[in-house]
Amino acid sequence: MTDGVTDPRPVLGERTAAVVGTGLIGGSVLLRLRAAGLDVAGWDPDPATRRYAHGQGVVCPDTLEQAVAGRDVVFLCGPLPSLPGTLSRVAAATDEHCVLTDVGSTKAEVAVAAMAQGLGHRFVPGHPMAGADRAGLASATPALLDGAAWVLCPTGSGMAAFRRLAALIIDVFRARVVPMSAAEHDVVAALSSHVPHLLAGALAGAVQRSALREAVLALAAGSFADGTRVAGGPPDRTANMLLANRGPALTGLDAVRAVLDELADAVRAGDRATLTALLDEGRTTRTAVRGRAFTAHRREFPAAVDHAGELAYLRGLGAAGGHLTECRVEAGGVVYTAHLPAPPG
C-alpha cells in the first residue's frame, strides 16, 4: 500500500491524530494524514485488520485507548450504530485539548449523543462526501477524499474545535468545507446521497427479479452502470445509513416518487411536450452538478467573543450551497475564505 501522493501540503497546527475504524473511509483518512506528515495511529476492532495494518507499516495498537491517548485530533470512522459508544470511550481516553470528529453519513443522532455526553465543546460532527463501491482497508487510498465536499457541523460551544478541524481538513485534504447544522445536513444528504442508494438498489433489484436478467445484463451500458454503481456497496452499511436518517430519506423518496409519477403519466398519455419538459428539468440539474460557478469572498470575526454571528454566517453559507477553502486564526481573529454559487447567467 503506497501513498500515491506527491508534494503533500504542510500541516498547520495539529501534529498528532488517530483514526478509529480503518475501513475504506477511515483507512483513506489515515493514509492521507500520514502522507501529509502527521504522527497518526489507527485502530480497528477487527484483529485481522489490525494485523494487516501492521504489515503495511501503519501504527495500529491493540487497544483503542492506546491509539488515541495524547492525540490532537481523533476521527471516528466506525459503523453508524457504534458511534455514540465509541465517542464515549474515546472522550474518556483523551484530554480536553483533543478535537473529536466522525465521518458518518448522518449527523443528527451522533450530535445529540455528543451533547448528552457533555462533549459539544470538542466534538464536531463531520461527513466527507466521497466513497466507493468497495470496502476495507485494502481498498483505501490517500487520494480518495482529496478535494471532497466535507460537511462540518459547528455549534456555538464548539467554535474553537470547528476552526481547528476546518483548517486541518482544508490543509491536508484540499477539501471544500461545507458548514451546516446537523439537522440540515441530514435533510440535504437524503436527496444528495441516501435516496440515490435506494434508487440504485431498486433498479438493480428489478433486473435481478427479471425473467430476462441475463439478457438485460448483456445489454447493460453506461446508463445502467452509472445508475446502479452505489448498489455495489455493502448492504449493511447502506441499511445503517438509511435507518439512521429514515425521516428525511422517506421524505426525499416521496419527492422522487412524485416526479416518477409525472414521468409515467406523460409516457402513458403519449404527452411528448410534458415528457420533454420533465426530462429537461432533470438535465438542467445534472448539468449544474459540475458546471456551477462560484464567487469568492473573505469574512473575519473576533476569535474570543460571542460566536452567534459567526455561527449564523457559517450555517447560512452551507445552506446556500457555499463552502470554505480557508480557515485561519490570527491576531485574535478568525479569517474565512468562502465561495458562494454565482447567480445563473
PyMOL commands that set and color helices and strands:
alter all, ss='L'
color gray80, all
select helices_A, chain A and resi 24-35+47-55+64-68+80-93+108-116+137-139+156-173+182-209+213-219+222-232+235-244+246-269+272-291+308-319
alter helices_A, ss='H'
color red, helices_A
select strands_A, chain A and resi 16-20+39-43+73-76+99-102+123-124+126-128+149-152+176-179+294-302+323-330+333-341
alter strands_A, ss='S'
color yellow, strands_A
deselect
rebuild
show_as cartoon
